[in-house]
Amino acid sequence: MKYSIPDKRELIKSEIEFLTYLFGKEKSEWTNLIGNLKVIASCGCGKCPTIIFGKTFDSEIQKGNLIIDYAGKGKNGELIGISVFGTDKMPSELEFYSIDG
């Protein structure tokens, strides 16, 4: 499986709302970056909502460190993990994964 699939677009409303909530709780200094983030790729599986960020649509994918890590439940009660990776300056990836497998 590829790590990522090119997916150049603006953030959608639900992504903005979710990031605003997460950053407000965990990394408030990133909140003001949300309006400038671009989606530059999505997960290589092509099925999950994981997205990779850049400053521009031509940004290279940056490998970040784990910054925020949560577990929750999906719409059908399945356990999901939610992770945000990033550098000191900005988030690089919002990852969703199945804990149940």
Secondary structure, 3 states (H helix, E strand, C coil): CCCEEEEEEECCHHHHHHHHHHHHHHCHHHHHHHHHCEEEEEECCCCCCCEEEECCCCCCCCCCEEEEEEEEECCCCCEEEEEEEECCCCEEEEEEEECCC
